[in-house]
Amino acid sequence: MTNIQPILNGEVRAAARLMRDLDDRRPEALDMLKALFPHTGKAYVIGITGNPGAGKSTVVDAMIAHYRAAGEKVGVVAVDPTSPFSGGAILGDRIRMQRHALDPGVFIRSLATRGHLGGMSRSTFDVAHVLDAMGYTRILIETVGVGQDEVEVMRAAHTTVVVTVPGLGDDIQAIKAGLLEVADVLVVNKADREGADRTERDLMHMLDLRTGDRKDVEIVRTIATRGTAEGSGIAELAAAIETHRGKAWQGEGAAERAINRATAQLAELVRAQLADRATRAMAARGGLHEIAQSVAERQRDPWTIAEELVEKL
Amino acid sequence: MTNIQPILNGEVRAAARLMRDLDDRRPEALDMLKALFPHTGKAYVIGITGNPGAGKSTVVDAMIAHYRAAGEKVGVVAVDPTSPFSGGAILGDRIRMQRHALDPGVFIRSLATRGHLGGMSRSTFDVAHVLDAMGYTRILIETVGVGQDEVEVMRAAHTTVVVTVPGLGDDIQAIKAGLLEVADVLVVNKADREGADRTERDLMHMLDLRTGDRKDVEIVRTIATRGTAEGSGIAELAAAIETHRGKAWQGEGAAERAINRATAQLAELVRAQLADRATRAMAARGGLHEIAQSVAERQRDPWTIAEELVEKL
């Protein structure tokens, strides 16, 4: 019997246990997720991404403080290896985060980006659903925005915020290649730095090159300060997110958008389940070492062998 | 009949056509790859990765010049959206690369990082095999080293070079989280910048925390200058790569290492083929829109539906 009541009551220890069990792919954890699903759909999910060094986690920190001040419960999923929220964090950063750790209105979950082959977005979906069922009304998902995985993760968000800073030079290209396409709100952080005007102009220019929906993306300047809701521009950022929410998720087209989001999630879950099968099949296959040896020695080609292995699944 | 002779002759136009056909997943292109496989295995594959802004592509450029000066043919696979070698490059960078475009001893292929869901490493393997069969003796694979995909790509390399720079501060964490584990050679680029000593010390410290193979990783300082083999430290970098090659691929354990590499590639190909199937299955399924709607409206949970879809594959 699946007892979802502790999760629905927002009990942190029960949730932490469930998340661990989900990591371990325990069948009963999946049953729990299925049982929780009808109780989800209340949270508003915000993705925050951008180059390393853009100050994403400081923006996230200021947003937590902002939403907490407004009385909201905030869940955070950190899938950014550079984030102080995530497991890879150095001690100093961990300590800086302790303040939130003591706030029962904030739940922070970091996901390892290693060993989650093709499963990072699945894990993000899963954790976001648990937080949603627990009653967190804002869910912030922080990723480093470079790889395809991260773009997939952002599909789980209602509003995607892309953070950049002045002075990255050519690295603004990293945003161009993919992220700009998913951005609903753009942030120029550390806006007191030299070059903020130019960065904003560059972003506007790149938005103009986008497929005709230029006007839908707001650019907000912030000077985020860790742990204070008053970080310059944070209220404006929250307002820009609300504007996007109103346009995208409350008017015409919202239902279709929700269906697209569900479709993307289904596709991701199918892919992840197939990947699990492949991993199990490869592990179970005792003769794999000999097969790999024949490939290493160029006796057999890997494409034909892969086809044969897939046929046998 | 599969005519691989033009590829074996190193004909650039035939190779470009094959790579396009591979992108389009044409069955005859795959047959070509299979037929080429016995002719591969001569190239030495070097992966170059690191944070955006570390100057990877300048290092790659200097390495091209170095190996060309030594009379080697050099193939480049760029899967880095920030790289001037890649398709996302701005015009200025493209022009800077023209010099190599006119050198028949250099072949540069950039891979889009979008729309290659889980298939980026497969595409890299495929292109590297074509370049190998064409007679390129050095193959340089450049990626942005953040996501899981990129780490997978690096498994295709014989030697992995991780490039960093002084002054990235906390962003060195991005290397810590994953990349350091795959590094065979570490580069401190822009070593004339302030903080190079500290960066090197930090890297040494992080290597010490690694599982006991600290001494196997050389740290090289470079001041790479685009397009000249004389970029300070590039000869040392090439020497460090040769040292690693000797230790890893010419002595004891080399055969086992080759088998591991083949195993990783097989696993990747199996995953990619399953992902193709999933994509086709999802596309073929006319009722997906209705199913997704039932998920969007919380009537059915996506995990159960995904299980059902996988069962039907």
HADDOCK unambig.tbl for C-alpha pairs under 7 A between the chains (distance, minus, plus):
assign (segid A and resid 34 and name CA) (segid B and resid 301 and name CA) 5.92 0.50 0.50
assign (segid A and resid 34 and name CA) (segid B and resid 303 and name CA) 6.83 0.50 0.50
assign (segid A and resid 37 and name CA) (segid B and resid 298 and name CA) 6.93 0.50 0.50
assign (segid A and resid 37 and name CA) (segid B and resid 301 and name CA) 6.13 0.50 0.50
assign (segid A and resid 38 and name CA) (segid B and resid 298 and name CA) 5.45 0.50 0.50
assign (segid A and resid 52 and name CA) (segid B and resid 171 and name CA) 6.35 0.50 0.50
assign (segid A and resid 53 and name CA) (segid B and resid 171 and name CA) 6.34 0.50 0.50
assign (segid A and resid 81 and name CA) (segid B and resid 173 and name CA) 6.98 0.50 0.50
assign (segid A and resid 81 and name CA) (segid B and resid 174 and name CA) 5.59 0.50 0.50
assign (segid A and resid 81 and name CA) (segid B and resid 177 and name CA) 5.77 0.50 0.50
assign (segid A and resid 82 and name CA) (segid B and resid 171 and name CA) 6.01 0.50 0.50
assign (segid A and resid 82 and name CA) (segid B and resid 173 and name CA) 5.38 0.50 0.50
assign (segid A and resid 82 and name CA) (segid B and resid 174 and name CA) 4.92 0.50 0.50
assign (segid A and resid 88 and name CA) (segid B and resid 177 and name CA) 5.92 0.50 0.50
assign (segid A and resid 113 and name CA) (segid B and resid 148 and name CA) 6.56 0.50 0.50
assign (segid A and resid 114 and name CA) (segid B and resid 148 and name CA) 6.30 0.50 0.50
assign (segid A and resid 114 and name CA) (segid B and resid 178 and name CA) 6.56 0.50 0.50
assign (segid A and resid 117 and name CA) (segid B and resid 148 and name CA) 6.51 0.50 0.50
assign (segid A and resid 118 and name CA) (segid B and resid 118 and name CA) 6.77 0.50 0.50
assign (segid A and resid 146 and name CA) (segid B and resid 146 and name CA) 6.97 0.50 0.50
assign (segid A and resid 147 and name CA) (segid B and resid 147 and name CA) 5.27 0.50 0.50
assign (segid A and resid 148 and name CA) (segid B and resid 113 and name CA) 6.55 0.50 0.50
assign (segid A and resid 148 and name CA) (segid B and resid 114 and name CA) 6.27 0.50 0.50
assign (segid A and resid 148 and name CA) (segid B and resid 117 and name CA) 6.53 0.50 0.50
assign (segid A and resid 171 and name CA) (segid B and resid 52 and name CA) 6.38 0.50 0.50
assign (segid A and resid 171 and name CA) (segid B and resid 53 and name CA) 6.36 0.50 0.50
assign (segid A and resid 171 and name CA) (segid B and resid 82 and name CA) 6.04 0.50 0.50
assign (segid A and resid 173 and name CA) (segid B and resid 82 and name CA) 5.38 0.50 0.50
assign (segid A and resid 174 and name CA) (segid B and resid 81 and name CA) 5.62 0.50 0.50
assign (segid A and resid 174 and name CA) (segid B and resid 82 and name CA) 4.87 0.50 0.50
assign (segid A and resid 177 and name CA) (segid B and resid 81 and name CA) 5.74 0.50 0.50
assign (segid A and resid 177 and name CA) (segid B and resid 88 and name CA) 5.94 0.50 0.50
assign (segid A and resid 178 and name CA) (segid B and resid 114 and name CA) 6.61 0.50 0.50
assign (segid A and resid 258 and name CA) (segid B and resid 296 and name CA) 5.66 0.50 0.50
assign (segid A and resid 259 and name CA) (segid B and resid 292 and name CA) 5.43 0.50 0.50
assign (segid A and resid 259 and name CA) (segid B and resid 293 and name CA) 5.15 0.50 0.50
assign (segid A and resid 259 and name CA) (segid B and resid 296 and name CA) 5.53 0.50 0.50
assign (segid A and resid 262 and name CA) (segid B and resid 292 and name CA) 5.26 0.50 0.50
assign (segid A and resid 262 and name CA) (segid B and resid 295 and name CA) 6.19 0.50 0.50
assign (segid A and resid 262 and name CA) (segid B and resid 296 and name CA) 5.69 0.50 0.50
assign (segid A and resid 263 and name CA) (segid B and resid 292 and name CA) 5.25 0.50 0.50
assign (segid A and resid 266 and name CA) (segid B and resid 302 and name CA) 5.97 0.50 0.50
assign (segid A and resid 266 and name CA) (segid B and resid 306 and name CA) 6.09 0.50 0.50
assign (segid A and resid 269 and name CA) (segid B and resid 303 and name CA) 6.88 0.50 0.50
assign (segid A and resid 269 and name CA) (segid B and resid 306 and name CA) 5.91 0.50 0.50
assign (segid A and resid 270 and name CA) (segid B and resid 278 and name CA) 6.67 0.50 0.50
assign (segid A and resid 270 and name CA) (segid B and resid 306 and name CA) 5.10 0.50 0.50
assign (segid A and resid 270 and name CA) (segid B and resid 310 and name CA) 6.31 0.50 0.50
assign (segid A and resid 271 and name CA) (segid B and resid 275 and name CA) 5.81 0.50 0.50
assign (segid A and resid 271 and name CA) (segid B and resid 278 and name CA) 6.23 0.50 0.50
assign (segid A and resid 274 and name CA) (segid B and resid 274 and name CA) 6.33 0.50 0.50
assign (segid A and resid 275 and name CA) (segid B and resid 271 and name CA) 5.81 0.50 0.50
assign (segid A and resid 278 and name CA) (segid B and resid 270 and name CA) 6.66 0.50 0.50
assign (segid A and resid 278 and name CA) (segid B and resid 271 and name CA) 6.23 0.50 0.50
assign (segid A and resid 292 and name CA) (segid B and resid 259 and name CA) 5.43 0.50 0.50
assign (segid A and resid 292 and name CA) (segid B and resid 262 and name CA) 5.26 0.50 0.50
assign (segid A and resid 292 and name CA) (segid B and resid 263 and name CA) 5.26 0.50 0.50
assign (segid A and resid 293 and name CA) (segid B and resid 259 and name CA) 5.17 0.50 0.50
assign (segid A and resid 295 and name CA) (segid B and resid 262 and name CA) 6.19 0.50 0.50
assign (segid A and resid 296 and name CA) (segid B and resid 258 and name CA) 5.68 0.50 0.50
assign (segid A and resid 296 and name CA) (segid B and resid 259 and name CA) 5.53 0.50 0.50
assign (segid A and resid 296 and name CA) (segid B and resid 262 and name CA) 5.71 0.50 0.50
assign (segid A and resid 298 and name CA) (segid B and resid 37 and name CA) 6.92 0.50 0.50
assign (segid A and resid 298 and name CA) (segid B and resid 38 and name CA) 5.45 0.50 0.50
assign (segid A and resid 301 and name CA) (segid B and resid 34 and name CA) 5.91 0.50 0.50
assign (segid A and resid 301 and name CA) (segid B and resid 37 and name CA) 6.13 0.50 0.50
assign (segid A and resid 302 and name CA) (segid B and resid 266 and name CA) 5.98 0.50 0.50
assign (segid A and resid 303 and name CA) (segid B and resid 34 and name CA) 6.83 0.50 0.50
assign (segid A and resid 303 and name CA) (segid B and resid 269 and name CA) 6.89 0.50 0.50
assign (segid A and resid 306 and name CA) (segid B and resid 266 and name CA) 6.08 0.50 0.50
assign (segid A and resid 306 and name CA) (segid B and resid 269 and name CA) 5.91 0.50 0.50
assign (segid A and resid 306 and name CA) (segid B and resid 270 and name CA) 5.11 0.50 0.50
assign (segid A and resid 310 and name CA) (segid B and resid 270 and name CA) 6.31 0.50 0.50
